[in-house]
Amino acid sequence: MLLALDVGNTNITLGVYEGDKLLFVTRMATNPPRMEDEYAAAMLSILHLYDIHTAQIDGAILSSVVPRLTDNLARAIRRVWKVEPFIVSTATVPDLKVRRDMPNTLGADLVVGAVAAKELYPCPCIVIDMGTATTLTGLNAEGEVCGVVIIPGVGTSLDALTSHAAQLSSVSLNAPPQVLGRNTMECIQSGMVFGTACMLDGLCDRIEEELGARCTVVATGGLAGLVVEHCRREIILSDTLLLDGLKLIWDHYCA
């Protein structure tokens, strides 16, 4: 079985594959002060919940945008499962062509998303990942990464707004019944949900102009499901895109 982890700034997404079958997906909070043994215990507990035993894991792959955690998680994996984790980066995934300044600075999450999109969807393609930040990665017809847009995530924007405005309080990220809010809660929800949907539509239009072709658009991330249904263009929602990318990378470089 393959243990796959994608480490984001807010959550760590964890999944286990048996062959090509994803057995489960779960998340735990990203907590940089947590030490190696704490991560080892947490991951063991999660796998035991799903009746996965230590001896069943014979491979591990890790992508991380939190360098402080990468080594601790890698050591935890080595200690518990006695395997060397494959750590994703542009250096370890050389087949992904990156046509931008300093290609080695492309984040591991963007590498994984691009690999999955290139393999699973028609290119040119735009990959939207909605987490702590919202990113849009543009792939040309050959599946090469041509560039990225980075925007504060919906939750990040909401936190910034409500923490700096004395009369605004935090709200749930649900779409209100209409664009013009009729109370403060609806006003904020409209801006967060409908405003983000309009921004994604507009950015996709501009990326297509730069790439010179109509693009497949696929979205992933914890907040994608709340927003993309309100976009006016067709966007494919994939909750497991990054785990699928990790599995594809493992199969290509390690299997």
N, C-alpha and C positions, 0 to 999 in steps of 0.2 A: 504494500500500500504506500501511496505517496502523500506526505504531509505538505500542504501548500499554505504559505502565509504571505499576506500582503499587508505591510505596515504603513498606515497612514498617520497623519498628525492627530486624528481624533480616535480612530478605531483600528484594531488589528483584525483583519478578516482571515479566518482560518477554515480550511476545508481538507477533506481526505478523499483521495481517489483510490478506487479499486479497479484496476485496469482503466478503462475510459469512463467509468461511472463515478460521478461525484456523489459520495455517500451522504454528506451533510455540509452545511455552511453555517458558521456561527461567528460571533464577534465578541471581542473583549476590548475594554477601554485601553487606549494608549497611555502608558504611565511611565515616563522616562526615569523617575527615581527608582522604579522597581528593579530589583537585582536579579542576577542570573537564576538563583535558586527559586525565587518567587515566580518567575516566568515558567520555569520547569514544572513547578507544582501546579500552576494554573492550567498549563496545557495538558498535563497528565489528567487532571480532574475533568477537563472538558472531554477529552477522548474517552475516558472511562464512562462518562454519561452516555456516550453513543456506542458503548460496548466495543470500543477499539482498544486492544491491548498492546503493550509496549513492543512485544516481539513481532507484531503484524506490520509495523512501520519499517520499511526498508529503503526509504528515500525521502529527501526533504528539499524543498526549494523555497527561497525567501526573496521577496522584493521589499525594499524599505526606503522611505523618504525621511526617516528619522535616524541619522547616523549614530546618535547616542545609544539607540536601542539595538542596532544591527548586531554588534559584537555580543551583547548579552544574550540575545535570542539565539544566535548561532552557537554559543557555548552551551546554552540550555539544551538545544537539540542534540549536540554531540554527547552531552552527559547522559541524557535520558535514553535516546534511541541509537547511540553509537554509530551515527551516520554523519557524513560531511555534507552540510547543506550547500546547495548551489545558490549563490547569491547573484541576483540579476543586476546587470549594469550594461551600459553600451559596450564596455570592454568584453564582457562575458557573452554578449549576444551580438557578435560582429556581423551576422547576416542582415541585420536591420540597418538599412542605409538612412543616415540622418543628414539632410541637406540644410544645415544651419551653422551659424558661427559656434565654435566650441561644442561639437556634437557630444563630447564626453560629459557635458553638464546636463544632458537630458535625464530627467528623473526616472528612477526605476519603474514607478507606476505608469509613466507615459510609455516607456519601452514595452512593458507588458501589454498595455492596452493597444498599442500599435501592432504588436505581433498578432494578437487575437483578431483585431479588425482585418488585417491583411489576409489572414488565413480563412476567416469565417464569413466575410462579407465582400461584396464587389467594391473595387476601388476605381476611382478616387473615393475617399471616405473621410468623414469627420468623426472623431471620437470625443464625446463629451463625458467628462468625469466630474460628478458633483459631490464634493466632500467639503473639507475645511476650506479649500479653494475650489473654484470651478475652472476646469481647463478644457480647451478645445484644441485637439491635435489634428492637423491636416495632413492626409496622405495622398500623394498623387496617384496616377493610374498604375504606376509600377510598384506601389506600396511603399514608397520612400517617404519618410517624415520630412515635410517641407517647412514646418514651423508650428508654433503653439501660441495660444492666447491664455493668459492667466488672469482670473478675476476673483475678488473675494467671494467665498461661498455664501449661499443664502443664509445659513445659520450664523456665519461670521458677520455678515452685513447686519442681520437683525440684532445681534448682540451689540455691535458698535452703535447702531441707531438708538437702541433703548438705554444704553449706558451713558450716552451723551445728551439725551433729551429728557429734561426733568419731568415732563408731563406725559411721556410715552412709556408704557410698560410692555414687557415681552408678551408675545402671543403665540399660539400654536400656528404652525406653518401649513394651514389649510386654505384652499381657495374660497373666498367669499362668494355669495350668490351673484354679485355683479361687480363690474370694475369700479364704479363710483361708490366707495364705502359710505355707509350711513351711520357709522359710529367709529370711534377711534380704532377698535380692534379690526374692523373690516378694512379701514383705510390702510393700515399697516400690512394686513394680509394681501390686499390687492397689489400694493407696491412690491412686496416680496415675491409673490407667486406669479401674477400676471406680468409684472415688470421684468422678472427674470425670463419668463417665457418669450416675451417680445425681444429681449436682448439676445437670446439664443437664436431666434429666427433671423434677426438682423445680422448677427455675426456669421451665421452659416451662409447667408446670401453673399456677404463680402468675401468670405473664404472661397466660395465657389467662383466668384469673379476673378480672384487671384489665381486659382488653379485652372480656370478656363473650362470647367466642366461641371455638370450636375453631380452631386456627391451623395453617396449613401451616408446616412447619419445614424450613429448608434450611441446610446447614452447609458451610463452606468453610475454607480455611486449611491450612497444612502438616501440622498434627497432627490434623485432623478425622478422617481415615481410620482413625487408630489407636483412636479413642474412640467415635465415634457408632455403630459396629456393636454396641457393648455397651449402648447405651441401650435402654430398653424401649418407647419410643414410636417411631413411624415418623419418620425424619429422612432427607430427601433430601440426598445428598452431591454437591456440585458443585465440582470442582477449579478450574474456570475462571470462577466467579461474578463475581469482581471484574473480570477482563478483559472478560467479557461486558457488565458494567455500563459500563465505559469505552467499549466499542464503541457501546452504545446512546446514551450521552451524546454521543459524537461525531456519530452519525447525526442526532440531534435538533438539536444546536446548530451544527454545523459543516459538515455535508454539503450 
